[in-house]
Amino acid sequence: MEQTHLYFRLERLFPQHKETILAAGDLGDAGQPEAYQRLAELIGSEIATNVKRLGTEEGLVEAYRARRLEGGLVTKVAKEWLLTVS
């Protein structure tokens, strides 16, 4: 069984792209097709790169120190770990 101690919505990890991310998933939005295309481009570049970085101890500690993890749920176990390695 896989467990995680960090839970985020994509637009909270990447607030600079919030409008694009939300519009891409809103089928009622007239700009949805364009937003979806832009999101696909972002996922293939900037977002994937940053998510991969968050998959490393160094990247998580860096994001924690920069306060980028405040937009999601970080469990007590994860906070304790981040405090001991940062």
N, C-alpha and C positions, 0 to 999 in steps of 0.2 A: 504494500500500500504506500503510495506516494503522499507525502505531507509537505505543506509549505507554511511558512510563517510570515509571508508578505503577500498582501492582496491589494492590487491596484486596478483601477480603470485606466485604460490607455490614455484618455485625455487628461488624467491627473499626473501621469508620468511625463507627459509632453504637453504642458499647458499652452505652449506657444503654438500648437496645432489643434487646439480644442475645437474651434469652429469647423475645421476640415473634418476631423474625426467624427464629430456628432452629425454633421450634414451627410457624411458618407453612409451612415447607417440609417438615415431618416428617409424612407421611401416616399414620404409625403412632401419632401423638400424639392422644389423645382430644380435646384442646383445639385441634387444628389448624384447624378451621373458624373459630373465634373469633379465633385468632391471625392467620389469613390476613386476616380482615376488618380487624383492627386494623392490620396491616402495610399494607394498601391505603390506609387512612386516613393513616397516617404518611407513606407515599410521596407522597400527594397534598398533603401540607403540609410538615412539618418536614424530611423527608429530601430532597425535591425542592429545597427552598429552599437547603439546605446543599450539595447536590451542585452546583447552579448556581453557588454562591459559590466552590466549589473549581475551577470551570471558568474562573476569572479569575486573573490573575497576583497581584493583591492578596489574593484569598482563599487561594491556595496558600501565599503567604508568611506570611500570618496563621496558617494551620493549622500550618505548619512551626515557626514561632516558639512556638506554643502546644503543640508536641509531639504534635499529633493525628495526624501521619503515621507515627508509630512502629509502628503495628499492621499495617503492610503492607509490601510490597516497593517501595522507592524506589531506582531504579537509580543508579549512580554519576553518570551524566550529569545526572539530575534533582537529585541532591544538590549537585553542583557548581554548577548553575544557581541553586538555592535559596540557596546560600551567597553567591553573588555579588549577588543582588538583595535579600537580607535584611539 
